[in-house]
Amino acid sequence: MSWGIISWGWKGPFYVWSAEMKEEKAEPISTITELNMKGVVEEIQLNDQWRQLQEWKLLWERESDEVGWLELGERKLR
């Protein structure tokens, strides 16, 4: 991989990295996979907590009413 800046009359810093070995790629991949799994678990927990709140229930009712009106309007247009 390389990175650099070249402009008219000036050549900026240019860096070249060596290719990664399989061993060097394995650790970050496992770390990223672990962090993603933790994020999925946390998202499920937060969604479950949110759905228990009265605010969510009111929002759900309002949005489902709006969707119902939209679907009714679409049927009339057909």
PDB file with SEQRES, HELIX, SHEET and CRYST1 records, atoms N, CA, C and O in Angstrom:
SEQRES   1 A   78  MET SER TRP GLY ILE ILE SER TRP GLY TRP LYS GLY PRO          
SEQRES   2 A   78  PHE TYR VAL TRP SER ALA GLU MET LYS GLU GLU LYS ALA          
SEQRES   3 A   78  GLU PRO ILE SER THR ILE THR GLU LEU ASN MET LYS GLY          
SEQRES   4 A   78  VAL VAL GLU GLU ILE GLN LEU ASN ASP GLN TRP ARG GLN          
SEQRES   5 A   78  LEU GLN GLU TRP LYS LEU LEU TRP GLU ARG GLU SER ASP          
SEQRES   6 A   78  GLU VAL GLY TRP LEU GLU LEU GLY GLU ARG LYS LEU ARG          
HELIX    1 AA1 LYS A   22  ARG A   51  1                                  30    
HELIX    2 AA2 GLN A   54  LEU A   77  1                                  24    
SHEET    1 AA1 2 SER A   2  SER A   7  0                                        
SHEET    2 AA1 2 TRP A  10  VAL A  16 -1                                        
CRYST1    1.000    1.000    1.000  90.00  90.00  90.00 P 1           1          
ATOM      1  N   MET A   1       0.848  -1.161   0.000  1.00  0.00           N  
ATOM      2  CA  MET A   1       0.000   0.000   0.000  1.00  0.00           C  
ATOM      3  C   MET A   1       0.900   1.232   0.000  1.00  0.00           C  
ATOM      4  O   MET A   1       1.988   1.220   0.576  1.00  0.00           O  
ATOM      5  N   SER A   2       0.440   2.279  -0.642  1.00  0.00           N  
ATOM      6  CA  SER A   2       1.213   3.520  -0.643  1.00  0.00           C  
ATOM      7  C   SER A   2       0.271   4.697  -0.443  1.00  0.00           C  
ATOM      8  O   SER A   2      -0.928   4.602  -0.705  1.00  0.00           O  
ATOM      9  N   TRP A   3       0.820   5.787   0.016  1.00  0.00           N  
ATOM     10  CA  TRP A   3       0.065   7.002   0.261  1.00  0.00           C  
ATOM     11  C   TRP A   3       0.987   8.170  -0.013  1.00  0.00           C  
ATOM     12  O   TRP A   3       2.151   8.149   0.388  1.00  0.00           O  
ATOM     13  N   GLY A   4       0.487   9.184  -0.686  1.00  0.00           N  
ATOM     14  CA  GLY A   4       1.345  10.326  -0.957  1.00  0.00           C  
ATOM     15  C   GLY A   4       0.576  11.500  -1.516  1.00  0.00           C  
ATOM     16  O   GLY A   4      -0.596  11.392  -1.878  1.00  0.00           O  
ATOM     17  N   ILE A   5       1.269  12.628  -1.577  1.00  0.00           N  
ATOM     18  CA  ILE A   5       0.692  13.852  -2.128  1.00  0.00           C  
ATOM     19  C   ILE A   5       1.643  14.357  -3.197  1.00  0.00           C  
ATOM     20  O   ILE A   5       2.841  14.500  -2.954  1.00  0.00           O  
ATOM     21  N   ILE A   6       1.111  14.626  -4.378  1.00  0.00           N  
ATOM     22  CA  ILE A   6       1.912  15.204  -5.450  1.00  0.00           C  
ATOM     23  C   ILE A   6       1.136  16.390  -5.995  1.00  0.00           C  
ATOM     24  O   ILE A   6      -0.033  16.249  -6.352  1.00  0.00           O  
ATOM     25  N   SER A   7       1.759  17.542  -6.065  1.00  0.00           N  
ATOM     26  CA  SER A   7       1.119  18.722  -6.656  1.00  0.00           C  
ATOM     27  C   SER A   7       2.139  19.430  -7.544  1.00  0.00           C  
ATOM     28  O   SER A   7       3.313  19.061  -7.573  1.00  0.00           O  
ATOM     29  N   TRP A   8       1.681  20.445  -8.264  1.00  0.00           N  
ATOM     30  CA  TRP A   8       2.520  21.164  -9.210  1.00  0.00           C  
ATOM     31  C   TRP A   8       3.727  21.776  -8.508  1.00  0.00           C  
ATOM     32  O   TRP A   8       3.570  22.611  -7.618  1.00  0.00           O  
ATOM     33  N   GLY A   9       4.921  21.369  -8.901  1.00  0.00           N  
ATOM     34  CA  GLY A   9       6.147  21.948  -8.373  1.00  0.00           C  
ATOM     35  C   GLY A   9       6.525  21.492  -6.969  1.00  0.00           C  
ATOM     36  O   GLY A   9       7.496  21.986  -6.398  1.00  0.00           O  
ATOM     37  N   TRP A  10       5.764  20.554  -6.409  1.00  0.00           N  
ATOM     38  CA  TRP A  10       6.084  20.113  -5.052  1.00  0.00           C  
ATOM     39  C   TRP A  10       5.656  18.668  -4.886  1.00  0.00           C  
ATOM     40  O   TRP A  10       4.517  18.307  -5.183  1.00  0.00           O  
ATOM     41  N   LYS A  11       6.562  17.858  -4.418  1.00  0.00           N  
ATOM     42  CA  LYS A  11       6.219  16.471  -4.136  1.00  0.00           C  
ATOM     43  C   LYS A  11       6.267  16.299  -2.635  1.00  0.00           C  
ATOM     44  O   LYS A  11       7.319  16.412  -2.007  1.00  0.00           O  
ATOM     45  N   GLY A  12       5.117  16.025  -2.083  1.00  0.00           N  
ATOM     46  CA  GLY A  12       5.014  15.898  -0.633  1.00  0.00           C  
ATOM     47  C   GLY A  12       5.527  14.563  -0.147  1.00  0.00           C  
ATOM     48  O   GLY A  12       6.150  13.811  -0.897  1.00  0.00           O  
ATOM     49  N   PRO A  13       5.266  14.280   1.096  1.00  0.00           N  
ATOM     50  CA  PRO A  13       5.727  12.999   1.649  1.00  0.00           C  
ATOM     51  C   PRO A  13       5.049  11.837   0.936  1.00  0.00           C  
ATOM     52  O   PRO A  13       3.875  11.908   0.572  1.00  0.00           O  
ATOM     53  N   PHE A  14       5.792  10.798   0.751  1.00  0.00           N  
ATOM     54  CA  PHE A  14       5.256   9.612   0.102  1.00  0.00           C  
ATOM     55  C   PHE A  14       5.680   8.410   0.934  1.00  0.00           C  
ATOM     56  O   PHE A  14       6.872   8.176   1.136  1.00  0.00           O  
ATOM     57  N   TYR A  15       4.699   7.646   1.418  1.00  0.00           N  
ATOM     58  CA  TYR A  15       4.978   6.528   2.302  1.00  0.00           C  
ATOM     59  C   TYR A  15       4.623   5.223   1.604  1.00  0.00           C  
ATOM     60  O   TYR A  15       3.628   5.146   0.884  1.00  0.00           O  
ATOM     61  N   VAL A  16       5.435   4.208   1.818  1.00  0.00           N  
ATOM     62  CA  VAL A  16       5.177   2.888   1.264  1.00  0.00           C  
ATOM     63  C   VAL A  16       5.247   1.889   2.414  1.00  0.00           C  
ATOM     64  O   VAL A  16       6.224   1.840   3.162  1.00  0.00           O  
ATOM     65  N   TRP A  17       4.180   1.092   2.533  1.00  0.00           N  
ATOM     66  CA  TRP A  17       4.141   0.083   3.571  1.00  0.00           C  
ATOM     67  C   TRP A  17       4.375  -1.275   2.946  1.00  0.00           C  
ATOM     68  O   TRP A  17       4.010  -1.524   1.797  1.00  0.00           O  
ATOM     69  N   SER A  18       4.981  -2.134   3.715  1.00  0.00           N  
ATOM     70  CA  SER A  18       5.187  -3.494   3.221  1.00  0.00           C  
ATOM     71  C   SER A  18       3.865  -4.260   3.325  1.00  0.00           C  
ATOM     72  O   SER A  18       2.974  -3.889   4.089  1.00  0.00           O  
ATOM     73  N   ALA A  19       3.761  -5.315   2.556  1.00  0.00           N  
ATOM     74  CA  ALA A  19       2.543  -6.128   2.563  1.00  0.00           C  
ATOM     75  C   ALA A  19       2.399  -6.832   3.909  1.00  0.00           C  
ATOM     76  O   ALA A  19       3.390  -7.241   4.515  1.00  0.00           O  
ATOM     77  N   GLU A  20       1.150  -6.969   4.371  1.00  0.00           N  
ATOM     78  CA  GLU A  20       0.912  -7.660   5.627  1.00  0.00           C  
ATOM     79  C   GLU A  20       1.006  -9.162   5.422  1.00  0.00           C  
ATOM     80  O   GLU A  20       0.661  -9.698   4.369  1.00  0.00           O  
ATOM     81  N   MET A  21       1.486  -9.818   6.471  1.00  0.00           N  
ATOM     82  CA  MET A  21       1.529 -11.273   6.434  1.00  0.00           C  
ATOM     83  C   MET A  21       0.217 -11.806   7.001  1.00  0.00           C  
ATOM     84  O   MET A  21      -0.523 -11.071   7.654  1.00  0.00           O  
ATOM     85  N   LYS A  22      -0.072 -13.079   6.753  1.00  0.00           N  
ATOM     86  CA  LYS A  22      -1.314 -13.683   7.222  1.00  0.00           C  
ATOM     87  C   LYS A  22      -1.450 -13.575   8.739  1.00  0.00           C  
ATOM     88  O   LYS A  22      -2.549 -13.371   9.253  1.00  0.00           O  
ATOM     89  N   GLU A  23      -0.342 -13.712   9.448  1.00  0.00           N  
ATOM     90  CA  GLU A  23      -0.373 -13.641  10.909  1.00  0.00           C  
ATOM     91  C   GLU A  23      -0.748 -12.227  11.373  1.00  0.00           C  
ATOM     92  O   GLU A  23      -1.464 -12.059  12.361  1.00  0.00           O  
ATOM     93  N   GLU A  24      -0.260 -11.225  10.654  1.00  0.00           N  
ATOM     94  CA  GLU A  24      -0.565  -9.839  11.013  1.00  0.00           C  
ATOM     95  C   GLU A  24      -2.028  -9.508  10.737  1.00  0.00           C  
ATOM     96  O   GLU A  24      -2.601  -8.669  11.432  1.00  0.00           O  
ATOM     97  N   LYS A  25      -2.643 -10.138   9.751  1.00  0.00           N  
ATOM     98  CA  LYS A  25      -4.042  -9.890   9.422  1.00  0.00           C  
ATOM     99  C   LYS A  25      -4.985 -10.624  10.373  1.00  0.00           C  
ATOM    100  O   LYS A  25      -6.098 -10.157  10.614  1.00  0.00           O  
ATOM    101  N   ALA A  26      -4.565 -11.752  10.910  1.00  0.00           N  
ATOM    102  CA  ALA A  26      -5.436 -12.602  11.723  1.00  0.00           C  
ATOM    103  C   ALA A  26      -5.885 -11.903  13.000  1.00  0.00           C  
ATOM    104  O   ALA A  26      -7.062 -11.970  13.354  1.00  0.00           O  
ATOM    105  N   GLU A  27      -4.975 -11.239  13.693  1.00  0.00           N  
ATOM    106  CA  GLU A  27      -5.323 -10.597  14.972  1.00  0.00           C  
ATOM    107  C   GLU A  27      -6.354  -9.479  14.793  1.00  0.00           C  
ATOM    108  O   GLU A  27      -7.356  -9.478  15.508  1.00  0.00           O  
ATOM    109  N   PRO A  28      -6.157  -8.531  13.875  1.00  0.00           N  
ATOM    110  CA  PRO A  28      -7.174  -7.492  13.708  1.00  0.00           C  
ATOM    111  C   PRO A  28      -8.522  -8.051  13.254  1.00  0.00           C  
ATOM    112  O   PRO A  28      -9.563  -7.545  13.675  1.00  0.00           O  
ATOM    113  N   ILE A  29      -8.528  -9.066  12.418  1.00  0.00           N  
ATOM    114  CA  ILE A  29      -9.785  -9.643  11.966  1.00  0.00           C  
ATOM    115  C   ILE A  29     -10.538 -10.252  13.137  1.00  0.00           C  
ATOM    116  O   ILE A  29     -11.749 -10.063  13.257  1.00  0.00           O  
ATOM    117  N   SER A  30      -9.841 -10.982  14.003  1.00  0.00           N  
ATOM    118  CA  SER A  30     -10.509 -11.582  15.159  1.00  0.00           C  
ATOM    119  C   SER A  30     -10.992 -10.507  16.129  1.00  0.00           C  
ATOM    120  O   SER A  30     -12.063 -10.650  16.720  1.00  0.00           O  
ATOM    121  N   THR A  31     -10.223  -9.438  16.299  1.00  0.00           N  
ATOM    122  CA  THR A  31     -10.623  -8.345  17.172  1.00  0.00           C  
ATOM    123  C   THR A  31     -11.863  -7.643  16.636  1.00  0.00           C  
ATOM    124  O   THR A  31     -12.787  -7.343  17.393  1.00  0.00           O  
ATOM    125  N   ILE A  32     -11.883  -7.383  15.344  1.00  0.00           N  
ATOM    126  CA  ILE A  32     -13.034  -6.715  14.720  1.00  0.00           C  
ATOM    127  C   ILE A  32     -14.274  -7.604  14.817  1.00  0.00           C  
ATOM    128  O   ILE A  32     -15.365  -7.108  15.099  1.00  0.00           O  
ATOM    129  N   THR A  33     -14.122  -8.898  14.591  1.00  0.00           N  
ATOM    130  CA  THR A  33     -15.252  -9.825  14.691  1.00  0.00           C  
ATOM    131  C   THR A  33     -15.812  -9.830  16.103  1.00  0.00           C  
ATOM    132  O   THR A  33     -17.028  -9.820  16.293  1.00  0.00           O  
ATOM    133  N   GLU A  34     -14.930  -9.846  17.091  1.00  0.00           N  
ATOM    134  CA  GLU A  34     -15.359  -9.831  18.499  1.00  0.00           C  
ATOM    135  C   GLU A  34     -16.100  -8.536  18.832  1.00  0.00           C  
ATOM    136  O   GLU A  34     -17.140  -8.566  19.490  1.00  0.00           O  
ATOM    137  N   LEU A  35     -15.568  -7.409  18.382  1.00  0.00           N  
ATOM    138  CA  LEU A  35     -16.220  -6.119  18.646  1.00  0.00           C  
ATOM    139  C   LEU A  35     -17.583  -6.039  17.957  1.00  0.00           C  
ATOM    140  O   LEU A  35     -18.535  -5.506  18.528  1.00  0.00           O  
ATOM    141  N   ASN A  36     -17.682  -6.562  16.739  1.00  0.00           N  
ATOM    142  CA  ASN A  36     -18.959  -6.574  16.026  1.00  0.00           C  
ATOM    143  C   ASN A  36     -19.993  -7.417  16.763  1.00  0.00           C  
ATOM    144  O   ASN A  36     -21.155  -7.024  16.860  1.00  0.00           O  
ATOM    145  N   MET A  37     -19.583  -8.566  17.280  1.00  0.00           N  
ATOM    146  CA  MET A  37     -20.516  -9.425  18.019  1.00  0.00           C  
ATOM    147  C   MET A  37     -20.988  -8.738  19.296  1.00  0.00           C  
ATOM    148  O   MET A  37     -22.166  -8.821  19.645  1.00  0.00           O  
ATOM    149  N   LYS A  38     -20.081  -8.064  19.993  1.00  0.00           N  
ATOM    150  CA  LYS A  38     -20.472  -7.322  21.195  1.00  0.00           C  
ATOM    151  C   LYS A  38     -21.459  -6.215  20.828  1.00  0.00           C  
ATOM    152  O   LYS A  38     -22.406  -5.949  21.567  1.00  0.00           O  
ATOM    153  N   GLY A  39     -21.231  -5.578  19.693  1.00  0.00           N  
ATOM    154  CA  GLY A  39     -22.130  -4.516  19.244  1.00  0.00           C  
ATOM    155  C   GLY A  39     -23.520  -5.049  18.935  1.00  0.00           C  
ATOM    156  O   GLY A  39     -24.517  -4.392  19.235  1.00  0.00           O  
ATOM    157  N   VAL A  40     -23.597  -6.229  18.341  1.00  0.00           N  
ATOM    158  CA  VAL A  40     -24.893  -6.837  18.021  1.00  0.00           C  
ATOM    159  C   VAL A  40     -25.647  -7.160  19.309  1.00  0.00           C  
ATOM    160  O   VAL A  40     -26.842  -6.883  19.414  1.00  0.00           O  
ATOM    161  N   VAL A  41     -24.963  -7.736  20.279  1.00  0.00           N  
ATOM    162  CA  VAL A  41     -25.588  -8.073  21.561  1.00  0.00           C  
ATOM    163  C   VAL A  41     -26.076  -6.809  22.256  1.00  0.00           C  
ATOM    164  O   VAL A  41     -27.191  -6.772  22.777  1.00  0.00           O  
ATOM    165  N   GLU A  42     -25.244  -5.777  22.264  1.00  0.00           N  
ATOM    166  CA  GLU A  42     -25.622  -4.514  22.904  1.00  0.00           C  
ATOM    167  C   GLU A  42     -26.824  -3.882  22.196  1.00  0.00           C  
ATOM    168  O   GLU A  42     -27.719  -3.351  22.853  1.00  0.00           O  
ATOM    169  N   GLU A  43     -26.848  -3.935  20.881  1.00  0.00           N  
ATOM    170  CA  GLU A  43     -27.964  -3.361  20.123  1.00  0.00           C  
ATOM    171  C   GLU A  43     -29.271  -4.074  20.460  1.00  0.00           C  
ATOM    172  O   GLU A  43     -30.306  -3.430  20.628  1.00  0.00           O  
ATOM    173  N   ILE A  44     -29.223  -5.393  20.557  1.00  0.00           N  
ATOM    174  CA  ILE A  44     -30.426  -6.159  20.905  1.00  0.00           C  
ATOM    175  C   ILE A  44     -30.912  -5.778  22.291  1.00  0.00           C  
ATOM    176  O   ILE A  44     -32.111  -5.589  22.497  1.00  0.00           O  
ATOM    177  N   GLN A  45     -29.991  -5.661  23.249  1.00  0.00           N  
ATOM    178  CA  GLN A  45     -30.366  -5.290  24.615  1.00  0.00           C  
ATOM    179  C   GLN A  45     -30.981  -3.894  24.657  1.00  0.00           C  
ATOM    180  O   GLN A  45     -31.999  -3.687  25.317  1.00  0.00           O  
ATOM    181  N   LEU A  46     -30.379  -2.944  23.967  1.00  0.00           N  
ATOM    182  CA  LEU A  46     -30.895  -1.580  23.963  1.00  0.00           C  
ATOM    183  C   LEU A  46     -32.262  -1.505  23.282  1.00  0.00           C  
ATOM    184  O   LEU A  46     -33.146  -0.783  23.742  1.00  0.00           O  
ATOM    185  N   ASN A  47     -32.438  -2.251  22.186  1.00  0.00           N  
ATOM    186  CA  ASN A  47     -33.736  -2.269  21.519  1.00  0.00           C  
ATOM    187  C   ASN A  47     -34.816  -2.861  22.421  1.00  0.00           C  
ATOM    188  O   ASN A  47     -35.942  -2.365  22.461  1.00  0.00           O  
ATOM    189  N   ASP A  48     -34.465  -3.922  23.145  1.00  0.00           N  
ATOM    190  CA  ASP A  48     -35.429  -4.522  24.069  1.00  0.00           C  
ATOM    191  C   ASP A  48     -35.818  -3.535  25.173  1.00  0.00           C  
ATOM    192  O   ASP A  48     -36.991  -3.439  25.535  1.00  0.00           O  
ATOM    193  N   GLN A  49     -34.841  -2.807  25.705  1.00  0.00           N  
ATOM    194  CA  GLN A  49     -35.132  -1.791  26.735  1.00  0.00           C  
ATOM    195  C   GLN A  49     -35.996  -0.678  26.169  1.00  0.00           C  
ATOM    196  O   GLN A  49     -36.918  -0.212  26.839  1.00  0.00           O  
ATOM    197  N   TRP A  50     -35.720  -0.251  24.966  1.00  0.00           N  
ATOM    198  CA  TRP A  50     -36.444   0.847  24.324  1.00  0.00           C  
ATOM    199  C   TRP A  50     -37.898   0.453  24.086  1.00  0.00           C  
ATOM    200  O   TRP A  50     -38.805   1.264  24.270  1.00  0.00           O  
ATOM    201  N   ARG A  51     -38.117  -0.799  23.676  1.00  0.00           N  
ATOM    202  CA  ARG A  51     -39.477  -1.250  23.391  1.00  0.00           C  
ATOM    203  C   ARG A  51     -40.342  -1.328  24.645  1.00  0.00           C  
ATOM    204  O   ARG A  51     -41.568  -1.355  24.539  1.00  0.00           O  
ATOM    205  N   GLN A  52     -39.744  -1.363  25.808  1.00  0.00           N  
ATOM    206  CA  GLN A  52     -40.504  -1.402  27.057  1.00  0.00           C  
ATOM    207  C   GLN A  52     -41.015  -0.022  27.474  1.00  0.00           C  
ATOM    208  O   GLN A  52     -41.906   0.078  28.317  1.00  0.00           O  
ATOM    209  N   LEU A  53     -40.461   1.033  26.895  1.00  0.00           N  
ATOM    210  CA  LEU A  53     -40.828   2.390  27.283  1.00  0.00           C  
ATOM    211  C   LEU A  53     -42.153   2.812  26.655  1.00  0.00           C  
ATOM    212  O   LEU A  53     -42.495   2.400  25.546  1.00  0.00           O  
ATOM    213  N   GLN A  54     -42.891   3.644  27.390  1.00  0.00           N  
ATOM    214  CA  GLN A  54     -44.156   4.172  26.894  1.00  0.00           C  
ATOM    215  C   GLN A  54     -43.925   5.044  25.654  1.00  0.00           C  
ATOM    216  O   GLN A  54     -44.753   5.059  24.743  1.00  0.00           O  
ATOM    217  N   GLU A  55     -42.815   5.758  25.620  1.00  0.00           N  
ATOM    218  CA  GLU A  55     -42.480   6.614  24.476  1.00  0.00           C  
ATOM    219  C   GLU A  55     -42.433   5.798  23.182  1.00  0.00           C  
ATOM    220  O   GLU A  55     -42.939   6.238  22.150  1.00  0.00           O  
ATOM    221  N   TRP A  56     -41.832   4.623  23.238  1.00  0.00           N  
ATOM    222  CA  TRP A  56     -41.739   3.768  22.057  1.00  0.00           C  
ATOM    223  C   TRP A  56     -43.116   3.307  21.620  1.00  0.00           C  
ATOM    224  O   TRP A  56     -43.423   3.287  20.428  1.00  0.00           O  
ATOM    225  N   LYS A  57     -43.956   2.931  22.601  1.00  0.00           N  
ATOM    226  CA  LYS A  57     -45.295   2.444  22.276  1.00  0.00           C  
ATOM    227  C   LYS A  57     -46.120   3.534  21.597  1.00  0.00           C  
ATOM    228  O   LYS A  57     -46.844   3.258  20.640  1.00  0.00           O  
ATOM    229  N   LEU A  58     -46.016   4.767  22.083  1.00  0.00           N  
ATOM    230  CA  LEU A  58     -46.739   5.879  21.463  1.00  0.00           C  
ATOM    231  C   LEU A  58     -46.225   6.141  20.050  1.00  0.00           C  
ATOM    232  O   LEU A  58     -47.008   6.368  19.128  1.00  0.00           O  
ATOM    233  N   LEU A  59     -44.917   6.107  19.891  1.00  0.00           N  
ATOM    234  CA  LEU A  59     -44.319   6.313  18.566  1.00  0.00           C  
ATOM    235  C   LEU A  59     -44.762   5.215  17.601  1.00  0.00           C  
ATOM    236  O   LEU A  59     -45.084   5.496  16.446  1.00  0.00           O  
ATOM    237  N   TRP A  60     -44.779   3.979  18.066  1.00  0.00           N  
ATOM    238  CA  TRP A  60     -45.199   2.854  17.227  1.00  0.00           C  
ATOM    239  C   TRP A  60     -46.649   3.023  16.782  1.00  0.00           C  
ATOM    240  O   TRP A  60     -46.977   2.815  15.614  1.00  0.00           O  
ATOM    241  N   GLU A  61     -47.508   3.401  17.716  1.00  0.00           N  
ATOM    242  CA  GLU A  61     -48.919   3.598  17.372  1.00  0.00           C  
ATOM    243  C   GLU A  61     -49.078   4.710  16.343  1.00  0.00           C  
ATOM    244  O   GLU A  61     -49.819   4.562  15.371  1.00  0.00           O  
ATOM    245  N   ARG A  62     -48.383   5.822  16.558  1.00  0.00           N  
ATOM    246  CA  ARG A  62     -48.503   6.950  15.632  1.00  0.00           C  
ATOM    247  C   ARG A  62     -47.993   6.579  14.238  1.00  0.00           C  
ATOM    248  O   ARG A  62     -48.630   6.896  13.234  1.00  0.00           O  
ATOM    249  N   GLU A  63     -46.852   5.913  14.185  1.00  0.00           N  
ATOM    250  CA  GLU A  63     -46.296   5.541  12.884  1.00  0.00           C  
ATOM    251  C   GLU A  63     -47.147   4.487  12.185  1.00  0.00           C  
ATOM    252  O   GLU A  63     -47.302   4.534  10.964  1.00  0.00           O  
ATOM    253  N   SER A  64     -47.691   3.555  12.925  1.00  0.00           N  
ATOM    254  CA  SER A  64     -48.530   2.540  12.280  1.00  0.00           C  
ATOM    255  C   SER A  64     -49.830   3.169  11.782  1.00  0.00           C  
ATOM    256  O   SER A  64     -50.358   2.746  10.754  1.00  0.00           O  
ATOM    257  N   ASP A  65     -50.355   4.173  12.491  1.00  0.00           N  
ATOM    258  CA  ASP A  65     -51.530   4.896  11.996  1.00  0.00           C  
ATOM    259  C   ASP A  65     -51.199   5.621  10.694  1.00  0.00           C  
ATOM    260  O   ASP A  65     -51.989   5.600   9.751  1.00  0.00           O  
ATOM    261  N   GLU A  66     -50.030   6.262  10.643  1.00  0.00           N  
ATOM    262  CA  GLU A  66     -49.620   6.988   9.441  1.00  0.00           C  
ATOM    263  C   GLU A  66     -49.437   6.028   8.266  1.00  0.00           C  
ATOM    264  O   GLU A  66     -49.832   6.339   7.143  1.00  0.00           O  
ATOM    265  N   VAL A  67     -48.848   4.881   8.517  1.00  0.00           N  
ATOM    266  CA  VAL A  67     -48.658   3.901   7.457  1.00  0.00           C  
ATOM    267  C   VAL A  67     -50.011   3.408   6.966  1.00  0.00           C  
ATOM    268  O   VAL A  67     -50.200   3.200   5.768  1.00  0.00           O  
ATOM    269  N   GLY A  68     -50.947   3.221   7.879  1.00  0.00           N  
ATOM    270  CA  GLY A  68     -52.293   2.804   7.491  1.00  0.00           C  
ATOM    271  C   GLY A  68     -52.944   3.816   6.570  1.00  0.00           C  
ATOM    272  O   GLY A  68     -53.586   3.442   5.588  1.00  0.00           O  
ATOM    273  N   TRP A  69     -52.785   5.095   6.878  1.00  0.00           N  
ATOM    274  CA  TRP A  69     -53.355   6.131   6.018  1.00  0.00           C  
ATOM    275  C   TRP A  69     -52.673   6.143   4.658  1.00  0.00           C  
ATOM    276  O   TRP A  69     -53.325   6.339   3.633  1.00  0.00           O  
ATOM    277  N   LEU A  70     -51.367   5.935   4.648  1.00  0.00           N  
ATOM    278  CA  LEU A  70     -50.648   5.908   3.377  1.00  0.00           C  
ATOM    279  C   LEU A  70     -51.106   4.733   2.520  1.00  0.00           C  
ATOM    280  O   LEU A  70     -51.314   4.883   1.315  1.00  0.00           O  
ATOM    281  N   GLU A  71     -51.264   3.567   3.136  1.00  0.00           N  
ATOM    282  CA  GLU A  71     -51.704   2.398   2.384  1.00  0.00           C  
ATOM    283  C   GLU A  71     -53.112   2.611   1.845  1.00  0.00           C  
ATOM    284  O   GLU A  71     -53.405   2.225   0.714  1.00  0.00           O  
ATOM    285  N   LEU A  72     -53.986   3.222   2.642  1.00  0.00           N  
ATOM    286  CA  LEU A  72     -55.347   3.501   2.201  1.00  0.00           C  
ATOM    287  C   LEU A  72     -55.335   4.444   1.008  1.00  0.00           C  
ATOM    288  O   LEU A  72     -56.086   4.242   0.053  1.00  0.00           O  
ATOM    289  N   GLY A  73     -54.477   5.490   1.048  1.00  0.00           N  
ATOM    290  CA  GLY A  73     -54.354   6.423  -0.058  1.00  0.00           C  
ATOM    291  C   GLY A  73     -53.841   5.764  -1.311  1.00  0.00           C  
ATOM    292  O   GLY A  73     -54.287   6.099  -2.408  1.00  0.00           O  
ATOM    293  N   GLU A  74     -52.905   4.827  -1.179  1.00  0.00           N  
ATOM    294  CA  GLU A  74     -52.378   4.116  -2.334  1.00  0.00           C  
ATOM    295  C   GLU A  74     -53.452   3.251  -2.971  1.00  0.00           C  
ATOM    296  O   GLU A  74     -53.504   3.129  -4.195  1.00  0.00           O  
ATOM    297  N   ARG A  75     -54.300   2.654  -2.164  1.00  0.00           N  
ATOM    298  CA  ARG A  75     -55.372   1.810  -2.705  1.00  0.00           C  
ATOM    299  C   ARG A  75     -56.354   2.651  -3.505  1.00  0.00           C  
ATOM    300  O   ARG A  75     -56.864   2.211  -4.535  1.00  0.00           O  
ATOM    301  N   LYS A  76     -56.618   3.862  -3.027  1.00  0.00           N  
ATOM    302  CA  LYS A  76     -57.563   4.734  -3.730  1.00  0.00           C  
ATOM    303  C   LYS A  76     -57.004   5.174  -5.069  1.00  0.00           C  
ATOM    304  O   LYS A  76     -57.763   5.376  -6.017  1.00  0.00           O  
ATOM    305  N   LEU A  77     -55.687   5.325  -5.166  1.00  0.00           N  
ATOM    306  CA  LEU A  77     -55.055   5.762  -6.406  1.00  0.00           C  
ATOM    307  C   LEU A  77     -55.073   4.679  -7.476  1.00  0.00           C  
ATOM    308  O   LEU A  77     -55.000   4.987  -8.666  1.00  0.00           O  
ATOM    309  N   ARG A  78     -55.167   3.443  -7.079  1.00  0.00           N  
ATOM    310  CA  ARG A  78     -55.094   2.337  -8.045  1.00  0.00           C  
ATOM    311  C   ARG A  78     -56.345   2.181  -8.783  1.00  0.00           C  
ATOM    312  O   ARG A  78     -56.453   1.298  -9.634  1.00  0.00           O  
TER     313      ARG A  78                                                      
END                                                                             
